Amino acid sequence: RFSVVPTAPPDAILGLTDAFNADTNPNKMNLSVGVYKDATGQTPVLQSVKAAEQKLLSNEKTKGYLSIGGLQDYCDHVRTLAFGDQVPAERVAVLQTPGGTGALRVAADFLKTQLPGAKVWIPTPTWDNHRAIFDAALLPNDGYRYLAADRTSLDLDAMVADLREKASPGDTVLLHGCCHNPTGIDPTAEQWKVIADVIAERRLLPLIDFAYQGFGDGLEADAVGLRTVMDRVDEAMVCTSFSKNFGLYSERVGAVSLVAAQASEAAAANSQLKRMVRTNYSNPPRHGGAIVATILSDPELTAIWKSELDTMRNRITQLRQQFVETMKTTGAGHDFSFLLPQKGMFSYSGLTPMQVDELKQKYGIYIVGSGRINVAGMSESNMQSLCDAVASVLEG
Ligand code: LMR
């Protein structure tokens, strides 16, 4: 019977790492999946994480199940990192989830079952997995315009027009809290106010994907968009990921938060979110959440973590600048300065799918089909060869 099962296409992002691993080119570079690498090419375990793990290992008493919603102190920290003290705790339901993807899927199942008929509006472009997750949950979705025709800036007017004219009251709008994936192009503080006003005016539900807090301008600065929206609305959902900012990729550490207008509504929504979890993965894994809770409950470990996060962010900024400068020396005659204001791990290079393919075939350089380059995967030692290869495909 399995003879009828067709082969699925490889995943647009993770499939590239499989192809990269199979590539025998000794000079290959993986600039696809959003994973931070240090100057030695490693994705390090943060010192704050190692210290927290040592504490956990010596104090661990049980491997018993967590509750469906996960660790309470972890969930409290998730709420504080995202909202500060902007929203009273009793109006927020937070559940620990396996990564940001787990959070998005729980949110999608919740929206599909509890707000039937509502559509989710997602930016064009967006992270390749957004649409796939919503499709898998049978949640109707459609795109709103985000990237301007010059492919280097936000088209705020088009975004606002789509949210105003195409989205219906009650629909959900997916926003990237910071470090828009794949473009790195975020709204300014002023633009966030305009977006927040439209969301409030049209009675849309914001669903904020918050996977890169601390990778743009800093932990608090990166929450400005989310908090500007929360100033205008009393209902929202947020999907948090700690894969990048704690370097906990494989531990799958995330959370879904739901803000309701009333504490009683938050409690009811929480009970439904738990049903979604129970029929999906039952309850979350402990270890990653326990690491984050241990760090954030300890002022010394928190200080170490914050400085490690600053180091990662500053390194990415430097690599982005170095890429722009090195491209100038290649004689390709293509100015990449537009990458400089982009935020987060990614640079939206403007390379076409054909050029992306040529980089892979000729040079073993893997970037995502949209032209998204993981800047955090570049290194000082491979910068020149990367830029030479990019220059050569640009010259065609
Ligand atoms: C990415 O966009 O590369 C990351 O969010 C990793 C992933 O799961 O796709």
Residues whose N, C-alpha, C, O or C-beta is under 5 A from the ligand:
A	BS01	LMR	I13 S32 V33 G34
